[in-house]
Amino acid sequence: MTWFSPTPREISTIEQLETALRDSSLNAASRDQLLRKLWKELEDAHGGRILSVVSPEGQVIQNPFFQR
């Protein structure tokens, strides 16, 4: 596992990912689509592949493209 110091843009995207995971108004298909969109934005901001992140609230969020 590699740790990195996220930029404000990356932190914002991570917080959006966490919010999408907890949003009970989204159905599974909408949530999955939003998570994939946000994850792509996160990887674009970071400049490379990310397998998982820990949100500011401490939630581990796995890459939605590589679910185990």
C-alpha angles and dihedrals in degrees: 000000000000124000122210136182104247122220120234089261091054092047090051092051092047090052089050090051091052091048091050090052091053098041106113092188092071121086118223095263094048092046092050092049092049093046091052092048092049093045090054089051089051093051091046090052091046095044097231149039119308120193098189142347137201111230122224086258091055099255116142109226118196125212105267091214092060106038114167 
